[in-house]
Amino acid sequence: MNTVFDPEIPWYVLYTKPQKELYVYSLLTDREKLTAYLPEVLQKFRGRLQKRPLFPRYLFVQLDLNQVSPTVINHIPGAVKLVSFDGHPLPLDTDVVEAIRQEVTRLNAAGGLPSQHFNEGDLVRLRSGPLAGMEAVFVKPLPPRDRAIVLLRFLGQENLVEVDLAELELKPKRRRGTRGRGRKIHYGDRTR
């Protein structure tokens, strides 16, 4: 979504109903004539590469609260409310939105978000970082799918640790050597 940003007008985060981000975005830009930004990244979804919201249920809207009441924004169909603190909409720095826009551009140019190919309970090995070489059990991915939680045995205790998906690799499964009762299995590729 190409949008011209005005550095003088503050940005706000708008929380939407589930899967209504694009609808609310179009109402903000077409009907209300406001500047809005919906960060969308390429993701593999149902076997196809598609643009999907980077932050599900959130988008950014640039507005002057002296000219547009928060109530107008909160009553747009599909919108829930502007993210607020103590009842007042919380403005964002323009640099934050610009940094998100640049990161989205970079991710899309690189082919989108990396797809996570681990299943719950898979044995994984950490490839890099301070825990490189350690083995863990994959617990679950974290939104927006570039981090995950793994169960790691460290210093005699099991700990849930948050790691980058890029640091993980699937630990190869060990092939069985016998069929039981000592009878060897002869694999066609002769590797173990």
C-alpha positions in Angstrom: 0.0 0.0 0.0 1.7 3.2 -1.2 0.9 6.1 1.1 2.4 9.6 1.3 3.2 10.3 5.0 3.0 13.8 6.4 5.7 14.1 9.1 3.7 16.9 10.9 0.6 14.8 11.6 0.8 12.1 14.3 0.1 8.4 13.7 -2.3 6.2 15.7 -2.8 2.5 15.9 -6.3 1.3 15.1 -7.5 -2.1 16.4 -10.0 -3.9 14.0 -12.3 -6.8 14.1 -10.8 -10.1 12.9 -9.9 -10.1 9.2 -11.3 -6.6 8.7 -8.0 -4.8 8.3 -8.2 -4.3 4.5 -11.9 -3.3 4.7 -11.2 -0.7 7.4 -8.2 0.5 5.5 -10.3 1.1 2.3 -13.0 3.0 4.4 -10.4 5.2 6.0 -8.7 6.1 2.7 -11.7 6.2 0.3 -14.6 7.4 2.5 -12.9 9.4 5.2 -10.0 10.6 3.0 -7.4 9.9 5.7 -3.9 8.6 5.3 -3.7 5.0 6.6 -1.1 2.3 6.4 -1.7 -1.4 6.5 1.6 -3.3 6.5 1.2 -6.4 4.4 3.9 -9.0 3.8 4.2 -11.9 1.5 3.4 -15.2 3.3 2.7 -18.7 2.2 -1.0 -19.3 3.0 -2.9 -22.3 1.8 -0.1 -23.3 -0.5 0.2 -19.9 -2.3 2.3 -16.8 -1.7 -0.1 -14.0 -0.6 0.0 -10.6 0.9 -1.2 -10.8 4.5 -1.3 -8.2 7.3 2.0 -8.2 9.3 0.1 -7.3 12.4 -3.3 -9.0 12.3 -6.2 -6.8 13.5 -4.0 -3.6 13.5 -3.3 -0.8 11.1 -2.0 2.7 11.3 -3.9 5.9 10.7 -2.5 9.4 10.4 -4.9 12.1 11.8 -5.1 15.4 13.6 -7.4 14.8 16.6 -8.3 18.5 16.6 -10.0 18.0 13.2 -11.2 14.4 13.4 -12.7 13.0 16.6 -11.6 9.6 17.8 -15.3 8.7 17.9 -15.5 9.0 14.1 -12.7 6.5 13.7 -14.0 4.1 16.4 -17.4 4.0 14.6 -16.1 3.0 11.2 -17.6 -0.4 10.3 -15.0 -3.1 11.1 -13.0 -0.9 13.5 -12.9 -1.6 17.2 -11.1 1.4 18.6 -7.9 3.5 18.5 -5.3 2.1 20.8 -5.5 4.3 23.9 -3.8 4.9 27.3 -5.9 6.3 30.1 -8.7 6.9 27.7 -6.6 9.0 25.3 -5.4 7.7 21.9 -1.7 7.1 22.0 0.2 8.8 19.2 3.2 7.0 17.5 6.3 8.7 16.3 6.5 9.0 12.5 9.9 7.3 12.5 8.3 4.1 13.9 5.8 3.8 11.0 8.6 4.6 8.5 10.8 1.9 10.0 8.0 -0.6 9.7 7.4 0.5 6.1 11.0 0.0 5.3 11.1 -3.4 7.0 8.0 -4.6 5.1 9.6 -3.4 1.8 12.8 -5.4 2.7 10.9 -8.5 3.7 8.8 -8.5 0.5 11.9 -7.9 -1.7 13.4 -11.0 0.0 10.4 -13.1 -0.9 8.3 -12.5 2.2 8.2 -14.0 5.7 10.1 -17.3 6.0 7.7 -20.2 6.3 8.0 -22.2 9.4 8.2 -25.9 8.7 8.3 -27.2 12.2 5.6 -29.1 14.0 4.9 -29.3 17.7 7.1 -31.9 19.3 9.8 -31.9 16.5 13.4 -32.2 17.7 15.4 -29.2 16.6 18.9 -28.0 16.8 20.0 -24.4 17.3 22.3 -23.3 14.5 23.6 -20.0 15.8 23.6 -17.7 18.7 24.9 -18.4 22.2 23.1 -21.8 22.4 24.4 -23.0 19.0 24.5 -26.8 18.8 22.0 -27.4 21.6 19.0 -29.6 20.9 15.5 -28.6 21.9 11.8 -29.6 21.3 9.8 -27.2 19.1 6.8 -26.0 21.1 5.0 -23.3 18.9 5.6 -20.4 16.5 5.1 -16.9 17.6 3.4 -14.2 15.5 4.4 -12.8 13.1 6.1 -16.1 12.4 9.7 -15.2 12.7 10.2 -16.4 16.3 9.3 -19.6 18.1 9.2 -21.1 21.6 11.3 -24.2 22.2 11.8 -26.5 25.2 15.5 -26.6 26.0 17.2 -28.7 28.6 19.8 -26.4 30.1 21.8 -26.8 33.4 19.7 -29.8 34.4 16.4 -28.0 33.9 13.9 -27.8 31.1 13.2 -24.2 30.1 10.9 -22.5 27.5 13.1 -20.3 25.4 12.1 -17.8 22.7 14.4 -18.0 19.6 14.5 -16.8 16.0 13.1 -19.3 13.5 16.2 -18.7 11.4 18.3 -20.2 14.2 16.5 -23.5 14.1 17.1 -26.6 12.0 15.2 -29.9 12.1 17.3 -32.5 13.8 17.6 -35.5 11.4 15.7 -38.5 12.6 17.9 -41.5 13.3 17.1 -44.5 11.3 16.3 -47.8 13.0 19.1 -50.3 12.7 17.2 -53.5 13.4 13.7 -55.0 12.9 13.7 -56.4 16.3 15.4 -59.5 17.7 18.7 -58.3 16.1 17.6 -58.6 12.5 19.4 -55.8 10.5 17.5 -53.5 8.2 19.2 -53.1 4.8 18.4 -49.7 3.4 18.8 -49.3 -0.4 21.0 -46.2 0.0 23.4 -47.9 2.4 23.6 -44.7 4.6 22.7 -44.4 8.3 
